[in-house]
Amino acid sequence: MLTLLIILVALAFILIAITKFDIHPFLALFVGAIGYGLLSGMSPDLILKSITDGFGGVLGSIGLLILLGVMIGTFLEKTGGALVIAQKILSWIGEKSVMLAMMICGYILSIPVFGDSTFIMMNPISKSLSFKGKVPYAATTVALTLGATASHSLVPPTPGPIATAGILNADLGMVIFWGLIISITTLIPSYFFVKKFVMKIPLEPVFAASETEEKIGKHPSAIKSFLPIVIPLLLIVLASIAKYPTKPLGEGAVITVILFIGSPVIALLLGAFLSFALPEKFDKQVLSSTGWIGEALKIAAPVILITGAGGVFGKMLQNSGIADLVSTGLSGASWGIFLPFLIAFSLKTAQGSSTVAMITTASILAPLLSTLGLDSETMRVFAVLATGAGAIAISHANDSFFWAMTQLSGMTIKQGNQSHSLGTFIMSFTAIMMIYLITLFI
């Protein structure tokens, strides 16, 4: 009981430091981890070893993946490739299905681009289509935010799922495969929620005098814009299939090549190289420390550091013998796949950041996988996705995405809670029920 109490104290410290005192999540996680080690009676040498092994072990496997994923997103955003993708999707679906189009645009763009950035880029289009199609602006806005939320927490190379998969040592290709299926499924009830309820929220788009049409001529082609996203995902999934014990794709030199280029770091590196072809005129300055690469590094650095601090926390828990303690405490319970969901759900709702919620949950979960029956290769994948499902909700006033959505759209806080916040709750529970049902049959 004492050890469990110490864990709760450490988590309370982390949450209070982030939410009440606005301390950076990296510092809160790092200090909280050391505090837990000291309070649990670990020796100084073991605490120092946990810091080194936890930070280095996690970042050695996923630090580059996070950086490369952010790099691809930065180039898509800066060159207008993201907008080209959005307009191509709109042309396929048609402007008559504005809500569906905005939901799918948000979903696809938030695979490589952060949800906040996706909304900021797409809001002018959402506003324009709402006005032209005579569709309530609240509906196009929330369709966009929920689409972005679905992929943000469930589909790599978004940093949260990548970090969680790395901490839990899950196959990234299978996380992508099942993450796509589950996240797309969550869009179905979300779409009907928007159509039946959010449509009733009165909200008129207000156009600023400075708002102008985007000049598409300077943007890359649709094919060039899609390639940096699609090629890495296909390569990673293909390599995961090739690694199956049954050898479904056979053996030989070709398979060796597939396994190499389909390894996450090489696949995302190829995606980054493809994104370098997006600018109309390539300028080597974009690859400099003051150019777009430098900007990507600044964006990725906090996420990488938070992930490393989460790794320290996880290793500290592991080395303190928490697994044995929890296995005794949970011997009569069947939490299984629901425990990562509940922890991530609680952390997301309490402190606002999906990425922090996923990394912290994964760190707590890593030493407990065997105890929970989640240590097989398949169940590790679904543990990652259950964590992502929990980290979807509830997005409310402590989430930066919530404020970006309400402030740019003109929604009141009440309207935001009635629409976006409730939508994330529906999406989160749809995801975990889908995960639970799938795990019953595989």
C-alpha positions in Angstrom: 0.0 0.0 0.0 2.8 2.4 0.8 4.4 2.0 -2.6 1.1 2.5 -4.3 0.6 5.6 -2.2 4.0 6.9 -3.3 3.1 6.4 -6.9 -0.1 8.4 -6.4 1.9 11.2 -4.7 4.3 11.2 -7.6 1.5 11.4 -10.1 -0.3 14.1 -8.1 3.0 16.1 -8.0 3.4 15.8 -11.8 -0.3 16.9 -12.5 -0.2 19.8 -10.1 3.1 21.0 -11.3 1.9 21.0 -14.9 -1.7 22.3 -14.4 -1.5 24.6 -11.5 2.1 26.0 -11.6 2.6 25.8 -15.4 5.8 23.9 -15.1 7.1 22.2 -18.3 6.0 18.5 -18.5 9.6 17.4 -19.0 10.8 18.9 -15.6 7.6 17.7 -13.8 8.1 14.1 -15.1 11.8 14.1 -14.5 11.6 15.5 -10.9 8.6 13.3 -10.2 10.5 10.2 -11.2 13.5 11.0 -9.0 11.1 11.9 -6.1 9.4 8.5 -6.5 12.8 6.7 -6.5 13.9 8.4 -3.3 10.5 7.9 -1.5 10.4 4.3 -2.5 13.8 3.6 -0.9 15.8 2.9 -4.0 19.6 3.2 -3.7 21.3 6.3 -5.2 23.1 4.1 -7.7 19.9 2.4 -8.8 18.2 5.8 -9.2 21.1 7.1 -11.4 21.1 3.9 -13.4 17.3 4.2 -13.9 17.8 7.8 -15.2 20.5 6.8 -17.7 18.8 3.6 -18.9 15.3 5.1 -19.0 16.2 8.3 -20.9 18.8 6.7 -23.2 16.8 3.5 -23.9 13.6 5.3 -25.0 15.2 8.0 -27.0 17.6 5.6 -28.7 14.6 3.9 -30.3 12.1 6.6 -30.9 13.8 10.0 -30.7 14.7 10.0 -34.4 11.2 8.8 -35.3 9.6 11.8 -33.6 12.0 14.2 -35.2 11.5 12.8 -38.7 7.7 12.8 -38.4 7.7 16.4 -37.3 10.1 17.3 -40.2 7.7 15.8 -42.7 4.8 17.7 -41.2 6.8 21.0 -41.2 7.5 20.8 -44.9 3.9 19.9 -45.8 2.7 22.9 -43.7 5.3 25.4 -45.0 5.0 24.5 -48.7 1.2 24.4 -48.8 1.3 20.6 -49.5 -1.2 20.1 -46.6 -3.6 22.5 -48.2 -3.2 20.8 -51.6 -4.1 17.4 -49.9 -7.2 19.1 -48.3 -8.3 20.5 -51.6 -7.8 17.2 -53.4 -9.9 15.4 -50.7 -12.6 18.1 -51.2 -12.6 17.5 -54.9 -13.1 13.8 -54.4 -15.9 14.0 -51.8 -17.5 17.2 -53.2 -18.4 20.4 -51.4 -22.0 19.2 -50.9 -20.6 16.8 -48.2 -18.8 19.6 -46.4 -18.8 18.0 -42.9 -17.5 14.6 -44.2 -14.9 16.4 -46.3 -13.6 18.5 -43.3 -13.5 15.4 -41.0 -11.5 13.4 -43.5 -9.2 16.4 -44.2 -8.5 16.8 -40.5 -7.9 13.1 -40.1 -5.4 12.8 -42.9 -3.5 16.0 -42.2 -3.1 15.2 -38.5 -1.1 12.0 -39.2 2.0 14.1 -40.0 1.0 17.5 -38.7 0.1 18.5 -35.1 -3.7 18.8 -34.5 -3.4 22.5 -33.6 -1.6 23.3 -36.8 -4.0 21.3 -38.8 -6.9 23.3 -37.5 -5.2 26.6 -38.0 -4.4 25.7 -41.6 -7.8 24.3 -42.4 -10.0 26.8 -40.5 -10.2 29.3 -43.4 -11.4 26.5 -45.7 -13.9 25.3 -43.1 -15.2 28.9 -42.8 -15.5 29.4 -46.5 -17.2 26.1 -47.2 -19.6 26.6 -44.4 -20.6 30.0 -45.9 -20.8 28.7 -49.5 -22.6 25.5 -48.6 -24.9 27.1 -46.0 -23.8 24.6 -43.4 -23.6 25.7 -39.8 -20.0 26.8 -39.1 -20.0 24.9 -35.7 -20.6 21.7 -37.6 -17.7 22.1 -40.1 -15.5 23.3 -37.2 -16.1 20.3 -35.0 -16.0 17.8 -37.9 -12.5 19.2 -38.6 -11.4 19.0 -34.9 -12.7 15.5 -34.3 -11.1 14.2 -37.6 -7.8 15.7 -36.4 -8.2 14.2 -32.9 -8.8 10.6 -34.2 -5.5 10.3 -36.0 -3.5 12.4 -33.6 -3.8 9.9 -30.8 -4.0 6.6 -32.8 -1.9 6.8 -36.0 1.9 7.2 -36.1 4.0 9.1 -37.1 2.2 11.5 -34.8 4.6 11.8 -31.8 2.3 10.4 -29.1 1.6 7.0 -30.7 5.3 6.7 -31.8 6.5 7.4 -28.3 4.0 5.0 -26.7 4.9 2.2 -29.2 8.6 2.7 -28.4 8.1 2.6 -24.6 6.0 -0.5 -24.8 8.2 -2.1 -27.5 5.2 -2.6 -29.8 5.5 -3.3 -33.6 5.0 0.1 -35.2 3.7 -1.3 -38.5 0.9 -3.1 -36.7 0.2 0.0 -34.6 -0.3 1.9 -37.8 -2.4 -0.9 -39.4 -4.8 -1.4 -36.5 -4.6 2.3 -35.6 -6.0 3.2 -39.0 -8.8 0.7 -38.8 -9.9 1.8 -35.2 -9.5 5.5 -35.8 -11.5 5.4 -39.0 -14.2 3.5 -37.2 -14.4 6.2 -34.5 -15.3 8.8 -37.3 -18.6 7.1 -37.9 -20.4 7.9 -34.6 -18.5 11.2 -34.5 -20.0 12.2 -37.9 -23.5 11.4 -36.8 -23.0 13.3 -33.5 -21.9 16.4 -35.6 -24.8 15.9 -38.0 -27.5 15.4 -35.4 -26.4 17.7 -32.5 -23.6 20.1 -33.4 -25.6 21.3 -36.5 -28.0 22.9 -34.0 -25.4 25.1 -32.4 -25.8 28.7 -33.8 -22.5 30.0 -35.1 -21.9 32.3 -38.0 -18.5 32.6 -39.7 -16.9 36.0 -39.4 -14.5 36.9 -42.2 -11.6 39.3 -41.7 -10.9 41.9 -44.3 -7.4 40.5 -44.8 -8.5 36.9 -45.6 -7.7 36.1 -49.2 -7.9 33.0 -51.3 -4.8 30.8 -51.3 -2.6 30.9 -54.4 -2.5 27.3 -55.4 -0.2 27.8 -58.3 2.9 28.0 -56.0 2.0 24.8 -54.1 3.3 21.3 -54.9 1.2 18.8 -56.9 -1.2 16.5 -55.1 0.9 13.4 -55.8 4.1 15.1 -54.4 2.1 16.2 -51.4 0.7 12.7 -50.6 3.9 10.8 -51.1 5.8 11.8 -47.9 2.8 10.5 -45.8 1.7 7.5 -47.8 5.1 5.9 -48.7 6.5 5.7 -45.1 3.2 4.2 -43.8 3.1 1.6 -46.6 6.7 0.6 -46.2 6.4 0.2 -42.4 3.2 -1.9 -42.7 4.8 -4.0 -45.5 7.9 -4.7 -43.4 5.7 -5.7 -40.4 3.8 -8.2 -42.6 7.1 -9.5 -44.0 8.4 -10.1 -40.4 5.5 -12.5 -39.6 6.8 -15.9 -38.4 4.9 -17.6 -41.3 6.9 -15.5 -43.8 3.9 -14.5 -45.9 6.0 -12.6 -48.4 8.7 -15.3 -48.6 12.5 -14.9 -48.1 15.5 -13.7 -50.0 17.3 -10.5 -51.0 14.1 -8.6 -51.9 12.6 -9.3 -48.4 15.9 -8.1 -46.8 15.5 -4.9 -48.7 11.9 -4.5 -47.7 12.8 -5.1 -44.0 15.5 -2.4 -44.2 13.6 0.3 -46.0 10.4 -0.6 -44.0 12.2 -0.1 -40.7 10.5 2.9 -39.1 13.6 5.1 -39.0 14.5 4.5 -42.7 10.9 4.7 -43.9 10.4 8.1 -42.2 13.8 9.2 -43.5 12.7 8.4 -47.0 9.5 10.4 -46.2 11.5 13.3 -45.1 13.6 13.2 -48.3 10.3 13.1 -50.3 9.1 16.2 -48.4 12.3 18.0 -49.5 11.0 17.9 -53.0 7.8 19.9 -52.1 9.2 23.5 -52.4 8.7 25.0 -55.8 12.3 26.1 -55.9 14.6 24.2 -53.6 16.7 26.5 -51.4 19.4 24.8 -49.3 18.6 27.4 -46.6 15.5 25.4 -45.6 17.8 22.6 -44.4 19.8 24.9 -42.2 19.6 25.5 -38.5 17.6 28.7 -39.1 15.4 27.2 -41.8 12.6 24.7 -41.8 14.8 21.9 -40.4 15.8 24.1 -37.5 12.1 24.9 -36.9 11.2 21.2 -37.0 14.0 20.6 -34.4 12.5 23.3 -32.1 9.0 21.7 -32.4 10.3 18.2 -31.9 12.7 18.9 -29.0 10.1 19.3 -26.2 8.2 16.2 -27.3 11.5 14.2 -27.4 12.5 15.5 -23.9 9.1 14.7 -22.4 9.3 11.2 -23.9 12.8 10.7 -22.4 11.5 11.9 -19.0 8.6 9.5 -19.3 11.2 6.8 -20.0 13.0 7.7 -16.8 9.7 7.5 -14.8 8.9 4.1 -16.3 12.4 2.7 -15.6 12.2 4.0 -12.0 8.9 2.2 -11.5 10.3 -1.0 -13.1 13.5 -1.0 -11.0 11.5 -0.3 -7.8 9.8 -3.7 -8.2 6.4 -2.3 -8.8 5.4 -5.2 -11.1 5.5 -7.7 -8.3 3.5 -5.5 -6.0 0.8 -4.8 -8.6 0.6 -8.4 -9.7 -0.4 -9.2 -6.1 -2.8 -6.4 -5.9 -4.5 -7.1 -9.2 -4.5 -10.9 -8.9 -8.2 -11.0 -8.5 -9.0 -8.2 -11.0 -9.3 -8.4 -14.8 -8.3 -4.9 -15.9 -6.5 -6.1 -19.0 -6.8 -3.7 -21.9 -9.0 -1.2 -19.9 -6.2 -0.2 -17.4 -4.1 1.8 -20.0 -7.3 3.4 -21.3 -8.4 4.5 -17.8 -5.0 5.9 -16.8 -4.6 7.8 -20.1 -8.2 9.1 -20.0 -7.7 10.4 -16.4 -4.3 12.0 -17.3 -5.6 13.6 -20.5 -8.7 15.0 -18.8 -6.6 16.3 -15.8 -3.8 18.0 -17.7 -4.8 18.5 -21.3 -2.0 17.1 -23.4 -2.7 13.9 -25.2 1.1 13.4 -25.8 1.9 13.8 -22.1 -1.0 11.5 -21.1 0.2 8.8 -23.5 3.9 8.9 -22.5 3.1 8.9 -18.8 0.6 6.1 -19.2 3.1 4.0 -21.2 5.8 4.6 -18.6 3.5 3.3 -15.9 2.3 0.4 -18.0 5.7 -0.9 -19.3 6.6 -2.9 -16.2 3.1 -4.2 -15.8 2.4 -5.7 -19.2 3.0 -9.3 -18.1 0.9 -8.8 -15.0 -2.0 -7.5 -17.2 -1.7 -10.2 -19.8 -0.6 -7.6 -22.4 3.0 -8.8 -23.0 2.4 -10.7 -26.3 3.4 -9.1 -29.5 -0.2 -8.5 -30.5 -1.4 -7.3 -27.1 1.4 -4.8 -26.9 0.0 -3.2 -30.1 -3.4 -3.0 -28.6 -2.0 -1.6 -25.3 -0.6 1.2 -27.3 -3.9 1.8 -29.0 -5.9 1.6 -25.7 -3.6 4.3 -24.3 -4.2 6.4 -27.4 -8.0 5.9 -27.1 -7.8 7.1 -23.5 -5.7 10.1 -24.5 -8.4 11.3 -26.9 -10.7 12.6 -24.1 -11.7 14.8 -22.6 -10.5 17.8 -24.5 -11.6 20.9 -22.6 -10.3 24.2 -21.2 -6.9 22.8 -20.2 -6.1 21.7 -23.7 -4.4 24.1 -26.1 -6.3 22.5 -29.0 -9.6 23.4 -27.3 -8.6 27.1 -27.1 -7.4 27.2 -30.7 -10.7 25.8 -31.8 -12.9 28.1 -29.7 -10.9 31.3 -30.3 -10.5 31.0 -34.0 -14.1 29.9 -34.6 -15.7 32.3 -32.2 -17.3 29.6 -30.1 -18.1 30.2 -26.5 -16.6 27.9 -23.9 -20.1 26.4 -23.3 -20.5 25.7 -27.0 -17.0 24.2 -27.2 -17.9 21.8 -24.3 -21.2 20.8 -25.9 -19.6 20.1 -29.2 -15.8 19.3 -29.3 -15.4 18.1 -25.7 -18.5 15.8 -25.9 -17.3 14.6 -29.3 -13.9 13.5 -27.9 -15.7 11.6 -25.2 -17.8 9.7 -27.8 -14.7 9.1 -29.9 -12.7 7.8 -27.0 -15.2 5.2 -25.8 -15.9 4.1 -29.4 -12.2 3.4 -29.8 -11.8 1.4 -26.6 -14.9 -0.7 -27.3 -13.6 -1.4 -30.8 -10.2 -2.4 -29.3 -11.9 -4.7 -26.8 -14.0 -6.4 -29.4 -11.0 -7.0 -31.7 -8.9 -8.5 -28.9 -11.7 -11.0 -28.3 -11.2 -12.5 -31.7 -7.5 -12.4 -32.4 
